[in-house]
């Protein structure tokens, strides 16, 4: 009975992973196809990868993606870490409420986040244009009165959706650390700021790095929110791929998707290995604690 | 003994409407080993954190060397703390942990000048120690706590006792005037605890500074301290030398908390005569009003067992527990059960007489604790262990709270 079930279970598992990864596998295989057919294999070639690197639209979108991912991950990490430390030092209900609010954007549909950010930007631009117009009329200056969505808004949007991930990844590290560490540093003569710098940050650094990696991955991966906030002139890689599918589809898409998939996969593997190693370390520490 | 160093004046502390400290007045002398002793939740740790600067009292003054320091943050106080579960910095090795405080430029030499310079807005000159000076001080300190040769070990590789020593060295290397210790031995096993008690006492003598020690363990408090402060429910119950506290408890709470006590209702008939169970006994206490109702403490070891016919009181043995050095027996006197320590074996159910010398009685005025303690009706041999388990659980809860 048991073996029967486990055979069934194995088949089931296999089928799930088969259907999950088959499309990606096909995509990767055909990215190396020498003809531009998407159904008939006609030999191995790196032609589409070469063409990809010669395509200036794609290359500039890759540049935009990397830039926005890097900067937004960096800023979100700083903000998120500061917020996490702040939340952690709060007492009681306020902390729970704030953490719940922090989690909402994570579960919110991307499209809602995207549309609402776009609406916010447009409204802010309108108000800013009005204000600048009034100042111009008053002082005779030449401040700009109209603004477009672009890299700036894209960046703000990415920071916005990245911060919660950082908080979520730093928080557990704070919980694991000894609450008295901060007090001990103060006791030994640190100012509160230098206590955070010298004692708290080194202690939660693994969580911070993980948060940054997750934020970076999320940024590279994002399409929907970028689509609503990047405006017409700025394009991320995901947006470039989307617009390519609207025209004639070439295997270039396979090639670029393969690269994107691999990048995200590698990043996620790094994040997972890191957290696995940390939890092992913790287990070891806890065991030691019990033994002594 | 010597001059006063710290004074808490009318200090009260409330959290969310709950009173933790209730109008506390106490002073700490220089070079003294003082222990704050009490059950968990009595406010002893809160008192320590107020002195350390981690909490500001709701009302009252904290005075250090004659200067009010209520608003001076911890990093500007000449006080260092050994925390519960040590709070060592895991990312630093033993040497760097101990050197941590020395590497921070210190603007002042002592706290009183801090307060003065702050008050006058005076300029602060920061003093930074050279690495060679730091090295010699860290090395010296590691020698004092017997951790020479451990400099480059990671703190997580150390045993509990060793971590404890690092925590003490880390605090003491800054040459504080006062060392605060918050149940520092709570996480150690019995044997290590006994060793560390001796060690702490030795270090305190060697360094010649004030130790303020918080514990719930009365044995620890009695064996280490110059002065013991017994606390309960945010109030000081009694301050005194260990001998005073044991021999002359002020009320039923102290008598019960420190050691074992039989506490019975009595009437002070006249000076040196107390009546319990309707019989008059000679005692050494005086100064009470005639016929004043009192609490009478009789320590289990002060009761002599004699033949029924010679006994001033007679009772029935209801339980016998072998304790190694002696037997703990519970004796029923007219429905009131006493604990008696004796080296003579009395079988369960036997009738015995007892005799108590005048110095075996300690008479106390009635207090809010009268009638709450000192009856051994529900005594069981596991009593002590249960007490310990309660502590372990509460410390585990703390831990769970932190995770």
Interface residues (C-beta under 8 A of the other chain):
Chain A: X175 X176 X178 X179 X180 X181 X183 X184 X185 X186 X187 X188 X189 X190 X191 X192 X194 X195 X198 X199 X202 X203 X285 X288 X292
Chain B: X52 X53 X54 X73 X74 X75 X79 X80 X81 X83 X84 X85 X87 X88 X89 X90 X91 X100 X101 X104 X106 X156 X159 X160 X170 X171 X174 X402 X403
